[in-house]
């Protein structure tokens, strides 16, 4: 469900450049001259790329030359003739951009290619402990080259190809496997741990194809039964980094640790990335704020079209607040309703929280005794941070004509991050209203969204609590 808002193809590029370059007065116009087409390499030093490694925003600048326009080409398909612009890169890696040079005579045949590196992936959720910290035992240890057991159908084949660069392993699993432990990778180390200490561990995993059965095990090199953890069933979405971590683990007397991964049940052609491995003494504070784990069990959900789903059969009104950076209102975004799916299109960016609100004002009521469960699925075409999902009492108008606000009387007020083109389930279990509600509203805020973002809201369930 991805839309590309870019100029694609030579005809569109030529048309765009013609408008930008030939926008001259009649007195300034001169006929195109093939001999005057610029040579790209002449402008090598006019291109500047600045990477903010803290935020992963990259600034691209073309230092202006009279009569010259840059043509930035990203991924071979997205074009821009801006003299200065910013792009966001969420994932670590090496990237490149090609730049052609244009003037009134035409566009250069050649191009200038520039590369830049993003050092760290901006995680959706907790990103683990600090890899570069002096407390990280992994980066100071001797780590043996990984060993593999790769056996589709339990018939061993050649080890998968792998690379190691700046502490990041990439493993290419060319063949599918159909059972656990058929795609093992082990790294022996000289790291020792003690029973008198506690330890923290984290690693970031990414799969190029969705994988629902990854195992991570931190174990004694000489005794498979002596381990810190053997975590099975780790689920990875395609191309979505996930941090697996443990904190404050009771220590074990082990002379040489081994870190083991199993990618059994992988699809053919899966690339696994393993990065930012951290093991440290829990007593050594690297500044990481460990998230509080919500251990509330997920309830049993009624069918979306069930009569037990209170969202069915209720009446509602949709409200919008879509604002400019100065809080002046924009025109409401487009809304398309398809059954139980609500699609919103935001053509313009917003600058901060609460500048892009969308709500359902319903005729549902609530007392303070009944516990409810809530569920919704969100999908966005762009990465969105700190999206608000709030189930709250609806404001009302008093006898004096003034609005009575009920912002503080809510079932929950969640903040979630959305990853482009990935579904995010948001739910709450066994929540009660602090005060009786004459009417319930479901409020979303997508403030801070980039331009040309589409969001889908679907599969809303509100039910009386079910274990």
DRENDO-1510 file (C-alpha; in Angstrom, 1 decimal, always signed):
<recs>
REC; n; res; u; v; w
REC; 1; UNK; +0.0; +0.0; +0.0 .
REC; 2; UNK; +2.7; +2.3; -1.0 .
REC; 3; UNK; +2.5; +5.4; -3.2 .
REC; 4; UNK; +5.5; +7.0; -4.7 .
REC; 5; UNK; +5.2; +10.8; -5.1 .
REC; 6; UNK; +8.0; +11.5; -7.4 .
REC; 7; UNK; +8.8; +12.2; -11.0 .
REC; 8; UNK; +9.6; +8.9; -12.7 .
REC; 9; UNK; +11.0; +8.5; -16.2 .
REC; 10; UNK; +12.9; +10.7; -18.6 .
REC; 11; UNK; +9.9; +12.5; -20.1 .
REC; 12; UNK; +8.8; +13.8; -16.7 .
REC; 13; UNK; +12.3; +14.7; -15.8 .
REC; 14; UNK; +12.8; +16.7; -19.0 .
REC; 15; UNK; +9.5; +18.4; -18.6 .
REC; 16; UNK; +10.2; +19.4; -15.0 .
REC; 17; UNK; +13.7; +20.7; -15.9 .
REC; 18; UNK; +12.3; +22.6; -18.9 .
REC; 19; UNK; +10.0; +24.6; -16.6 .
REC; 20; UNK; +12.6; +25.2; -13.9 .
REC; 21; UNK; +15.4; +26.3; -16.3 .
REC; 22; UNK; +13.5; +28.2; -19.0 .
REC; 23; UNK; +11.5; +30.3; -16.6 .
REC; 24; UNK; +13.1; +33.5; -18.0 .
REC; 25; UNK; +11.9; +36.8; -19.3 .
REC; 26; UNK; +11.8; +37.1; -23.2 .
REC; 27; UNK; +14.8; +39.4; -23.0 .
REC; 28; UNK; +16.9; +36.8; -21.2 .
REC; 29; UNK; +15.9; +33.8; -23.5 .
REC; 30; UNK; +18.5; +32.3; -25.7 .
REC; 31; UNK; +18.2; +29.3; -28.0 .
REC; 32; UNK; +19.5; +26.0; -26.7 .
REC; 33; UNK; +23.0; +25.2; -27.8 .
REC; 34; UNK; +24.2; +21.6; -27.6 .
REC; 35; UNK; +27.7; +22.7; -27.1 .
REC; 36; UNK; +26.6; +24.5; -24.0 .
REC; 37; UNK; +25.3; +21.4; -22.2 .
REC; 38; UNK; +27.1; +21.3; -18.9 .
REC; 39; UNK; +29.8; +18.7; -18.0 .
REC; 40; UNK; +28.8; +17.1; -14.7 .
REC; 41; UNK; +32.3; +16.5; -13.4 .
REC; 42; UNK; +33.0; +20.3; -13.5 .
REC; 43; UNK; +30.6; +20.7; -10.6 .
REC; 44; UNK; +31.9; +18.0; -8.3 .
REC; 45; UNK; +32.8; +20.5; -5.6 .
REC; 46; UNK; +29.5; +22.3; -5.6 .
REC; 47; UNK; +27.7; +19.3; -4.0 .
REC; 48; UNK; +27.6; +19.0; -0.2 .
REC; 49; UNK; +26.1; +16.2; +1.9 .
REC; 50; UNK; +25.8; +16.6; +5.7 .
REC; 51; UNK; +24.6; +13.6; +7.8 .
REC; 52; UNK; +23.2; +14.2; +11.3 .
REC; 53; UNK; +24.1; +10.8; +12.8 .
REC; 54; UNK; +22.0; +11.5; +15.9 .
REC; 55; UNK; +18.7; +11.9; +13.9 .
REC; 56; UNK; +19.5; +10.2; +10.6 .
REC; 57; UNK; +18.4; +13.3; +8.6 .
REC; 58; UNK; +20.7; +14.1; +5.6 .
REC; 59; UNK; +21.0; +17.5; +4.1 .
REC; 60; UNK; +21.8; +17.8; +0.4 .
REC; 61; UNK; +23.1; +21.1; -0.8 .
REC; 62; UNK; +24.1; +22.4; -4.2 .
REC; 63; UNK; +26.1; +25.6; -3.9 .
REC; 64; UNK; +24.4; +27.8; -6.5 .
REC; 65; UNK; +26.1; +28.6; -9.8 .
REC; 66; UNK; +24.6; +31.2; -12.2 .
REC; 67; UNK; +22.2; +29.5; -14.7 .
REC; 68; UNK; +22.9; +26.0; -13.3 .
REC; 69; UNK; +20.3; +23.7; -11.7 .
REC; 70; UNK; +21.1; +20.3; -10.0 .
REC; 71; UNK; +19.1; +17.2; -10.7 .
REC; 72; UNK; +19.2; +14.9; -7.7 .
REC; 73; UNK; +18.4; +11.3; -8.4 .
REC; 74; UNK; +17.6; +9.0; -5.5 .
REC; 75; UNK; +17.3; +5.2; -6.1 .
REC; 76; UNK; +17.2; +5.8; -9.8 .
REC; 77; UNK; +13.6; +6.9; -9.7 .
REC; 78; UNK; +13.0; +9.9; -7.5 .
REC; 79; UNK; +14.1; +13.3; -8.8 .
REC; 80; UNK; +14.5; +16.7; -7.4 .
REC; 81; UNK; +15.8; +20.0; -8.7 .
REC; 82; UNK; +16.1; +21.7; -5.2 .
REC; 83; UNK; +19.2; +23.5; -4.2 .
REC; 84; UNK; +18.8; +22.4; -0.6 .
REC; 85; UNK; +16.7; +19.7; +0.9 .
REC; 86; UNK; +16.6; +17.1; +3.6 .
REC; 87; UNK; +15.8; +13.3; +3.6 .
REC; 88; UNK; +15.3; +10.9; +6.4 .
REC; 89; UNK; +17.1; +7.5; +6.4 .
REC; 90; UNK; +15.9; +5.2; +9.2 .
REC; 91; UNK; +18.2; +2.3; +8.6 .
REC; 92; UNK; +21.9; +2.0; +9.0 .
REC; 93; UNK; +23.9; +1.4; +5.8 .
REC; 94; UNK; +25.7; +3.0; +2.8 .
REC; 95; UNK; +23.6; +5.1; +0.5 .
REC; 96; UNK; +24.3; +7.0; -2.7 .
REC; 97; UNK; +22.8; +9.8; -4.7 .
REC; 98; UNK; +23.5; +10.7; -8.4 .
REC; 99; UNK; +23.5; +14.3; -9.5 .
REC; 100; UNK; +23.1; +15.5; -13.0 .
REC; 101; UNK; +23.7; +19.2; -14.0 .
REC; 102; UNK; +21.3; +21.2; -16.1 .
REC; 103; UNK; +21.2; +24.6; -17.7 .
REC; 104; UNK; +19.2; +26.3; -20.5 .
REC; 105; UNK; +20.9; +24.1; -23.1 .
REC; 106; UNK; +20.0; +20.8; -21.5 .
REC; 107; UNK; +21.0; +18.1; -19.0 .
REC; 108; UNK; +24.4; +16.6; -18.7 .
REC; 109; UNK; +24.9; +13.1; -20.0 .
REC; 110; UNK; +27.1; +12.2; -17.2 .
REC; 111; UNK; +26.4; +12.4; -13.5 .
REC; 112; UNK; +28.2; +12.8; -10.2 .
REC; 113; UNK; +27.8; +10.0; -7.7 .
REC; 114; UNK; +28.1; +10.7; -4.0 .
REC; 115; UNK; +28.0; +8.1; -1.2 .
REC; 116; UNK; +27.3; +8.6; +2.5 .
REC; 117; UNK; +26.8; +6.4; +5.5 .
REC; 118; UNK; +24.1; +6.1; +8.2 .
REC; 119; UNK; +25.8; +4.7; +11.2 .
REC; 120; UNK; +22.8; +3.5; +13.3 .
REC; 121; UNK; +19.3; +2.3; +12.7 .
REC; 122; UNK; +16.6; +4.4; +14.3 .
REC; 123; UNK; +14.5; +1.7; +16.0 .
REC; 124; UNK; +10.8; +1.4; +16.2 .
REC; 125; UNK; +10.7; +0.8; +19.9 .
REC; 126; UNK; +13.6; +0.1; +22.3 .
REC; 127; UNK; +17.0; +0.1; +20.5 .
REC; 128; UNK; +19.0; -1.8; +23.1 .
REC; 129; UNK; +22.0; -0.9; +25.2 .
REC; 130; UNK; +24.9; +1.3; +23.9 .
REC; 131; UNK; +27.0; -0.6; +21.5 .
REC; 132; UNK; +29.9; +2.0; +21.5 .
REC; 133; UNK; +30.0; +2.1; +25.4 .
REC; 134; UNK; +33.2; +1.3; +27.2 .
REC; 135; UNK; +31.1; -1.1; +29.2 .
REC; 136; UNK; +30.3; -3.3; +26.2 .
REC; 137; UNK; +32.2; -6.6; +26.9 .
REC; 138; UNK; +31.4; -7.8; +23.3 .
REC; 139; UNK; +33.5; -5.2; +21.5 .
REC; 140; UNK; +36.5; -5.8; +23.8 .
REC; 141; UNK; +36.4; -9.6; +23.4 .
REC; 142; UNK; +37.9; -12.0; +21.0 .
REC; 143; UNK; +35.0; -13.3; +18.9 .
REC; 144; UNK; +35.7; -16.3; +16.7 .
REC; 145; UNK; +34.5; -16.5; +13.1 .
REC; 146; UNK; +31.0; -17.9; +13.1 .
REC; 147; UNK; +30.3; -21.5; +12.6 .
REC; 148; UNK; +27.2; -22.8; +10.9 .
REC; 149; UNK; +24.9; -25.8; +10.7 .
REC; 150; UNK; +22.8; -25.4; +7.6 .
REC; 151; UNK; +20.6; -28.4; +6.8 .
REC; 152; UNK; +17.3; -28.0; +4.9 .
REC; 153; UNK; +15.3; -31.1; +5.6 .
REC; 154; UNK; +18.1; -32.2; +8.0 .
REC; 155; UNK; +20.5; -32.7; +5.0 .
REC; 156; UNK; +23.6; -30.6; +5.6 .
REC; 157; UNK; +24.6; -28.2; +2.7 .
REC; 158; UNK; +27.4; -25.7; +2.3 .
REC; 159; UNK; +27.6; -22.9; +5.0 .
REC; 160; UNK; +25.7; -19.8; +4.1 .
REC; 161; UNK; +27.7; -16.8; +2.8 .
REC; 162; UNK; +28.2; -14.1; +5.4 .
REC; 163; UNK; +29.9; -10.7; +5.7 .
REC; 164; UNK; +31.1; -8.9; +8.8 .
REC; 165; UNK; +31.5; -5.1; +8.7 .
REC; 166; UNK; +31.8; -2.7; +11.6 .
REC; 167; UNK; +30.4; -5.4; +14.0 .
REC; 168; UNK; +27.4; -6.1; +11.7 .
REC; 169; UNK; +26.9; -9.6; +10.4 .
REC; 170; UNK; +24.9; -10.3; +7.2 .
REC; 171; UNK; +24.0; -13.9; +6.5 .
REC; 172; UNK; +22.5; -15.0; +3.2 .
REC; 173; UNK; +20.2; -18.0; +3.6 .
REC; 174; UNK; +19.7; -19.1; +0.0 .
REC; 175; UNK; +17.7; -22.3; +0.7 .
REC; 176; UNK; +14.6; -22.6; +2.8 .
REC; 177; UNK; +14.5; -24.7; +5.9 .
REC; 178; UNK; +11.4; -26.3; +7.4 .
REC; 179; UNK; +12.3; -26.9; +11.1 .
REC; 180; UNK; +13.9; -25.3; +14.1 .
REC; 181; UNK; +17.7; -25.8; +14.4 .
REC; 182; UNK; +18.2; -26.3; +10.6 .
REC; 183; UNK; +19.9; -22.9; +10.2 .
REC; 184; UNK; +22.2; -22.4; +13.1 .
REC; 185; UNK; +25.0; -19.8; +13.5 .
REC; 186; UNK; +27.3; -19.8; +16.6 .
REC; 187; UNK; +29.9; -17.4; +17.8 .
REC; 188; UNK; +32.4; -18.6; +20.4 .
REC; 189; UNK; +34.0; -15.9; +22.6 .
REC; 190; UNK; +36.5; -15.5; +25.4 .
REC; 191; UNK; +34.0; -13.6; +27.5 .
REC; 192; UNK; +33.6; -14.9; +31.0 .
REC; 193; UNK; +30.9; -14.1; +33.5 .
REC; 194; UNK; +30.5; -14.5; +37.2 .
REC; 195; UNK; +27.7; -15.6; +39.5 .
REC; 196; UNK; +28.3; -12.6; +41.8 .
REC; 197; UNK; +27.2; -10.2; +39.1 .
REC; 198; UNK; +24.1; -9.4; +37.0 .
REC; 199; UNK; +24.2; -8.7; +33.2 .
REC; 200; UNK; +22.4; -6.9; +30.4 .
REC; 201; UNK; +22.2; -8.2; +26.8 .
REC; 202; UNK; +20.8; -6.8; +23.5 .
REC; 203; UNK; +21.1; -7.5; +19.8 .
REC; 204; UNK; +19.3; -6.0; +16.8 .
REC; 205; UNK; +18.0; -8.5; +14.2 .
REC; 206; UNK; +16.6; -7.8; +10.7 .
REC; 207; UNK; +15.2; -10.3; +8.2 .
REC; 208; UNK; +14.7; -9.4; +4.5 .
REC; 209; UNK; +11.8; -11.8; +4.5 .
REC; 210; UNK; +9.3; -12.1; +7.4 .
REC; 211; UNK; +10.5; -14.8; +9.8 .
REC; 212; UNK; +8.4; -16.0; +12.8 .
REC; 213; UNK; +10.7; -18.5; +14.5 .
REC; 214; UNK; +14.2; -17.0; +15.3 .
REC; 215; UNK; +16.0; -18.4; +18.3 .
REC; 216; UNK; +18.7; -16.5; +20.3 .
REC; 217; UNK; +20.7; -18.4; +23.0 .
REC; 218; UNK; +23.6; -17.2; +25.2 .
REC; 219; UNK; +25.3; -20.3; +26.5 .
REC; 220; UNK; +28.4; -21.9; +28.0 .
REC; 221; UNK; +30.7; -22.9; +25.2 .
REC; 222; UNK; +31.2; -26.3; +26.9 .
REC; 223; UNK; +27.7; -27.1; +28.2 .
REC; 224; UNK; +24.6; -26.5; +26.2 .
REC; 225; UNK; +22.5; -26.9; +29.3 .
REC; 226; UNK; +24.2; -24.0; +31.1 .
REC; 227; UNK; +22.7; -20.8; +29.6 .
REC; 228; UNK; +21.4; -17.3; +30.3 .
REC; 229; UNK; +18.5; -17.7; +28.0 .
REC; 230; UNK; +17.2; -19.7; +25.0 .
REC; 231; UNK; +14.6; -17.4; +23.5 .
REC; 232; UNK; +12.5; -19.1; +20.8 .
REC; 233; UNK; +9.8; -17.9; +18.5 .
REC; 234; UNK; +11.1; -14.3; +17.9 .
REC; 235; UNK; +9.0; -12.8; +15.2 .
REC; 236; UNK; +10.6; -10.5; +12.6 .
REC; 237; UNK; +8.7; -8.5; +10.0 .
REC; 238; UNK; +10.3; -8.1; +6.6 .
REC; 239; UNK; +13.0; -5.4; +6.7 .
REC; 240; UNK; +12.0; -4.2; +10.1 .
REC; 241; UNK; +14.8; -4.2; +12.7 .
REC; 242; UNK; +13.9; -5.6; +16.1 .
REC; 243; UNK; +15.8; -5.5; +19.3 .
REC; 244; UNK; +15.9; -8.6; +21.5 .
REC; 245; UNK; +17.1; -7.8; +25.0 .
REC; 246; UNK; +17.4; -9.0; +28.5 .
REC; 247; UNK; +18.2; -6.8; +31.6 .
REC; 248; UNK; +19.5; -7.6; +35.1 .
REC; 249; UNK; +20.1; -11.3; +34.4 .
REC; 250; UNK; +21.5; -13.2; +37.4 .
REC; 251; UNK; +25.1; -14.1; +36.7 .
REC; 252; UNK; +26.5; -17.6; +36.0 .
REC; 253; UNK; +30.1; -18.8; +36.4 .
REC; 254; UNK; +31.0; -19.3; +32.7 .
REC; 255; UNK; +34.6; -19.2; +31.4 .
REC; 256; UNK; +33.8; -18.8; +27.7 .
REC; 257; UNK; +30.4; -17.7; +26.4 .
REC; 258; UNK; +28.9; -18.6; +23.1 .
REC; 259; UNK; +26.2; -16.7; +21.3 .
REC; 260; UNK; +23.9; -18.9; +19.1 .
REC; 261; UNK; +21.3; -18.0; +16.6 .
REC; 262; UNK; +18.9; -20.3; +14.8 .
REC; 263; UNK; +17.0; -19.2; +11.7 .
REC; 264; UNK; +15.3; -22.5; +11.1 .
REC; 265; UNK; +12.0; -22.3; +9.1 .
REC; 266; UNK; +13.4; -19.5; +7.0 .
REC; 267; UNK; +12.2; -18.7; +3.5 .
REC; 268; UNK; +14.5; -19.2; +0.6 .
REC; 269; UNK; +16.5; -16.0; -0.2 .
REC; 270; UNK; +16.4; -14.6; +3.3 .
REC; 271; UNK; +19.1; -12.2; +4.4 .
REC; 272; UNK; +19.6; -12.0; +8.1 .
REC; 273; UNK; +21.3; -8.9; +9.7 .
REC; 274; UNK; +22.7; -9.2; +13.2 .
REC; 275; UNK; +24.1; -5.9; +14.7 .
REC; 276; UNK; +24.7; -3.9; +17.8 .
REC; 277; UNK; +25.5; -6.9; +20.1 .
REC; 278; UNK; +25.9; -5.8; +23.7 .
REC; 279; UNK; +26.8; -7.7; +26.8 .
REC; 280; UNK; +27.6; -5.7; +29.9 .
REC; 281; UNK; +27.7; -5.8; +33.7 .
REC; 282; UNK; +24.3; -4.5; +34.9 .
REC; 283; UNK; +26.1; -2.4; +37.5 .
REC; 284; UNK; +27.7; -0.3; +34.8 .
REC; 285; UNK; +25.2; +2.3; +33.7 .
REC; 286; UNK; +25.6; +3.3; +30.0 .
REC; 287; UNK; +22.7; +5.7; +30.2 .
REC; 288; UNK; +20.2; +3.4; +28.6 .
REC; 289; UNK; +16.6; +3.8; +29.8 .
REC; 290; UNK; +15.2; +0.3; +29.9 .
REC; 291; UNK; +11.5; +0.3; +29.0 .
REC; 292; UNK; +8.9; -0.9; +31.4 .
REC; 293; UNK; +7.4; -4.2; +30.1 .
REC; 294; UNK; +3.7; -4.4; +30.0 .
REC; 295; UNK; +3.0; -8.0; +31.0 .
REC; 296; UNK; -0.8; -7.7; +30.6 .
REC; 297; UNK; -2.0; -10.7; +28.6 .
REC; 298; UNK; -3.7; -10.0; +25.3 .
REC; 299; UNK; -7.5; -10.8; +25.7 .
REC; 300; UNK; -9.5; -13.1; +23.5 .
REC; 301; UNK; -11.0; -10.9; +20.8 .
REC; 302; UNK; -14.5; -11.2; +19.5 .
REC; 303; UNK; -15.1; -11.3; +15.8 .
REC; 304; UNK; -15.0; -7.8; +14.2 .
REC; 305; UNK; -18.5; -8.2; +12.8 .
REC; 306; UNK; -19.8; -9.8; +16.0 .
REC; 307; UNK; -22.7; -8.3; +18.0 .
REC; 308; UNK; -20.3; -8.5; +21.0 .
REC; 309; UNK; -18.2; -5.9; +19.3 .
REC; 310; UNK; -19.7; -2.7; +20.7 .
REC; 311; UNK; -18.2; -0.7; +17.8 .
REC; 312; UNK; -20.8; -2.4; +15.6 .
REC; 313; UNK; -24.2; -0.7; +15.4 .
REC; 314; UNK; -23.2; +2.5; +17.2 .
REC; 315; UNK; -23.5; +5.9; +15.6 .
REC; 316; UNK; -20.7; +8.3; +15.2 .
REC; 317; UNK; -19.5; +11.5; +13.7 .
REC; 318; UNK; -15.9; +12.0; +12.4 .
REC; 319; UNK; -14.2; +15.2; +13.4 .
REC; 320; UNK; -10.9; +16.7; +12.1 .
REC; 321; UNK; -8.3; +19.2; +13.2 .
REC; 322; UNK; -5.6; +19.6; +10.5 .
REC; 323; UNK; -3.4; +22.6; +11.2 .
REC; 324; UNK; -0.6; +24.7; +9.8 .
REC; 325; UNK; +2.6; +25.3; +12.0 .
REC; 326; UNK; +0.9; +28.4; +13.3 .
REC; 327; UNK; -2.1; +26.4; +14.3 .
REC; 328; UNK; -4.4; +28.0; +11.7 .
REC; 329; UNK; -6.6; +25.3; +10.2 .
REC; 330; UNK; -6.0; +23.6; +6.9 .
REC; 331; UNK; -8.8; +22.0; +4.8 .
REC; 332; UNK; -9.8; +18.7; +6.1 .
REC; 333; UNK; -7.9; +15.7; +4.7 .
REC; 334; UNK; -9.7; +13.3; +2.4 .
REC; 335; UNK; -11.4; +10.4; +4.1 .
REC; 336; UNK; -12.5; +7.2; +2.4 .
REC; 337; UNK; -14.6; +4.7; +4.3 .
REC; 338; UNK; -14.7; +1.1; +3.0 .
REC; 339; UNK; -16.7; -1.1; +5.4 .
REC; 340; UNK; -14.7; -1.2; +8.6 .
REC; 341; UNK; -11.6; +0.5; +7.1 .
REC; 342; UNK; -11.0; +4.3; +7.2 .
REC; 343; UNK; -8.3; +5.7; +4.9 .
REC; 344; UNK; -7.0; +9.2; +5.4 .
REC; 345; UNK; -4.8; +11.2; +3.0 .
REC; 346; UNK; -2.6; +14.0; +4.3 .
REC; 347; UNK; -1.2; +16.0; +1.4 .
REC; 348; UNK; +0.7; +18.5; +3.6 .
REC; 349; UNK; +3.1; +18.0; +6.5 .
REC; 350; UNK; +2.3; +19.1; +10.0 .
REC; 351; UNK; +4.9; +20.4; +12.4 .
REC; 352; UNK; +4.1; +19.0; +15.9 .
REC; 353; UNK; +1.7; +16.9; +18.0 .
REC; 354; UNK; -2.0; +17.7; +17.9 .
REC; 355; UNK; -1.9; +19.4; +14.5 .
REC; 356; UNK; -3.4; +16.4; +12.8 .
REC; 357; UNK; -6.3; +15.1; +14.8 .
REC; 358; UNK; -9.0; +12.7; +13.6 .
REC; 359; UNK; -11.7; +11.4; +15.9 .
REC; 360; UNK; -14.9; +9.3; +16.2 .
REC; 361; UNK; -17.5; +10.9; +18.4 .
REC; 362; UNK; -19.8; +8.0; +19.3 .
REC; 363; UNK; -23.1; +7.5; +21.1 .
REC; 364; UNK; -21.5; +4.8; +23.3 .
REC; 365; UNK; -21.5; +5.4; +27.1 .
REC; 366; UNK; -19.5; +3.9; +29.9 .
REC; 367; UNK; -19.9; +3.5; +33.7 .
REC; 368; UNK; -17.0; +3.1; +36.1 .
REC; 369; UNK; -17.5; -0.6; +36.9 .
REC; 370; UNK; -17.3; -2.3; +33.5 .
REC; 371; UNK; -13.9; -3.3; +32.1 .
REC; 372; UNK; -13.4; -3.1; +28.4 .
REC; 373; UNK; -10.9; -4.3; +25.8 .
REC; 374; UNK; -10.0; -2.3; +22.8 .
REC; 375; UNK; -8.2; -3.1; +19.5 .
REC; 376; UNK; -7.3; -1.3; +16.3 .
REC; 377; UNK; -4.9; -1.8; +13.4 .
REC; 378; UNK; -3.0; +1.2; +11.9 .
REC; 379; UNK; -1.0; +1.4; +8.7 .
REC; 380; UNK; +0.9; +4.4; +7.3 .
REC; 381; UNK; +2.8; +4.9; +4.1 .
REC; 382; UNK; +5.4; +6.9; +6.0 .
REC; 383; UNK; +7.2; +6.4; +9.3 .
REC; 384; UNK; +5.3; +8.3; +12.0 .
REC; 385; UNK; +6.5; +8.9; +15.5 .
REC; 386; UNK; +4.4; +9.3; +18.7 .
REC; 387; UNK; +1.0; +8.7; +17.1 .
REC; 388; UNK; -1.7; +9.2; +19.7 .
REC; 389; UNK; -4.5; +6.7; +20.2 .
REC; 390; UNK; -6.9; +7.8; +23.0 .
REC; 391; UNK; -10.3; +6.5; +24.1 .
REC; 392; UNK; -11.8; +9.3; +26.1 .
REC; 393; UNK; -15.0; +11.0; +27.2 .
REC; 394; UNK; -16.4; +13.3; +24.6 .
REC; 395; UNK; -16.5; +17.0; +25.3 .
REC; 396; UNK; -19.9; +18.6; +25.7 .
REC; 397; UNK; -21.5; +22.0; +25.6 .
REC; 398; UNK; -22.7; +23.4; +29.0 .
REC; 399; UNK; -25.9; +25.4; +29.6 .
REC; 400; UNK; -23.9; +28.6; +29.2 .
REC; 401; UNK; -22.9; +27.6; +25.7 .
REC; 402; UNK; -19.3; +27.0; +26.7 .
REC; 403; UNK; -17.4; +23.8; +26.0 .
REC; 404; UNK; -16.9; +21.4; +28.9 .
REC; 405; UNK; -13.7; +19.5; +28.3 .
REC; 406; UNK; -13.2; +15.9; +29.5 .
REC; 407; UNK; -9.6; +15.3; +28.3 .
REC; 408; UNK; -8.6; +13.9; +31.6 .
REC; 409; UNK; -11.3; +11.2; +31.7 .
REC; 410; UNK; -10.0; +8.4; +29.5 .
REC; 411; UNK; -9.6; +4.7; +29.3 .
REC; 412; UNK; -6.1; +5.0; +27.9 .
REC; 413; UNK; -3.8; +7.5; +26.1 .
REC; 414; UNK; -1.2; +5.5; +24.1 .
REC; 415; UNK; +1.7; +6.8; +22.0 .
REC; 416; UNK; +2.9; +4.4; +19.3 .
REC; 417; UNK; +5.4; +4.6; +16.4 .
REC; 418; UNK; +4.3; +3.5; +12.9 .
REC; 419; UNK; +6.7; +2.0; +10.4 .
REC; 420; UNK; +6.0; +2.7; +6.7 .
REC; 421; UNK; +3.8; +0.0; +5.1 .
REC; 422; UNK; +3.7; -2.2; +8.2 .
REC; 423; UNK; +0.6; -2.9; +10.2 .
REC; 424; UNK; +0.6; -2.0; +13.8 .
REC; 425; UNK; -1.9; -3.5; +16.2 .
REC; 426; UNK; -2.8; -1.2; +19.2 .
REC; 427; UNK; -4.7; -2.7; +22.0 .
REC; 428; UNK; -5.6; -2.2; +25.7 .
REC; 429; UNK; -7.1; -4.8; +28.1 .
REC; 430; UNK; -9.4; -4.6; +31.0 .
REC; 431; UNK; -9.6; -0.8; +31.1 .
REC; 432; UNK; -12.2; +1.1; +33.1 .
REC; 433; UNK; -13.4; +4.7; +32.9 .
REC; 434; UNK; -12.2; +6.7; +35.9 .
REC; 435; UNK; -15.6; +8.6; +35.8 .
REC; 436; UNK; -18.8; +7.9; +34.0 .
REC; 437; UNK; -18.9; +8.9; +30.4 .
REC; 438; UNK; -22.0; +10.3; +28.7 .
REC; 439; UNK; -20.4; +9.6; +25.4 .
REC; 440; UNK; -17.1; +8.0; +24.2 .
REC; 441; UNK; -14.7; +9.4; +21.6 .
REC; 442; UNK; -11.8; +7.6; +19.9 .
REC; 443; UNK; -9.1; +10.2; +19.1 .
REC; 444; UNK; -6.1; +9.8; +16.9 .
REC; 445; UNK; -3.3; +12.3; +16.4 .
REC; 446; UNK; -0.8; +12.0; +13.5 .
REC; 447; UNK; +0.8; +15.4; +14.2 .
REC; 448; UNK; +4.3; +15.7; +12.8 .
REC; 449; UNK; +3.5; +13.7; +9.7 .
REC; 450; UNK; +5.4; +14.3; +6.4 .
REC; 451; UNK; +3.6; +15.5; +3.3 .
REC; 452; UNK; +1.8; +12.9; +1.2 .
REC; 453; UNK; +1.1; +10.5; +4.0 .
REC; 454; UNK; -1.7; +8.0; +3.8 .
REC; 455; UNK; -3.0; +6.3; +7.0 .
REC; 456; UNK; -5.5; +3.5; +7.3 .
REC; 457; UNK; -7.5; +2.7; +10.5 .
REC; 458; UNK; -9.2; -0.6; +10.5 .
REC; 459; UNK; -10.5; -3.6; +12.5 .
REC; 460; UNK; -11.7; -1.6; +15.5 .
REC; 461; UNK; -13.0; -3.7; +18.4 .
REC; 462; UNK; -14.5; -2.5; +21.7 .
REC; 463; UNK; -15.7; -5.3; +23.9 .
REC; 464; UNK; -16.5; -6.1; +27.5 .
REC; 465; UNK; -13.3; -7.7; +28.9 .
REC; 466; UNK; -12.6; -11.3; +27.9 .
REC; 467; UNK; -9.6; -13.2; +29.4 .
</recs>
